[in-house]
Amino acid sequence: MRDERRIIINPETDQKAEEGLAKVFGIVFWVVMIIGIVDHALTVAWRWGLSWWDWLLAQSPF
């Protein structure tokens, strides 16, 4: 008598490949975040410097 049931194979995922992909996306995420933080800090410093310079010029008697 023949068994007609299908054999279902659940393949194991390649964990090393998934870990490598996660590492790449993690690095990209942190690089983008650091660029954003540095950009924000420079923008704030630039605006503060300009306002300070404008104040300094306003104090000038000339």
ABEGO torsion letter per residue (X at the ends): XBBABBBBBBBBBBAAAAAAAAAAAAAAAAAAAAAAAAAAAAAAAAAAAAAAAAAAAAABAX
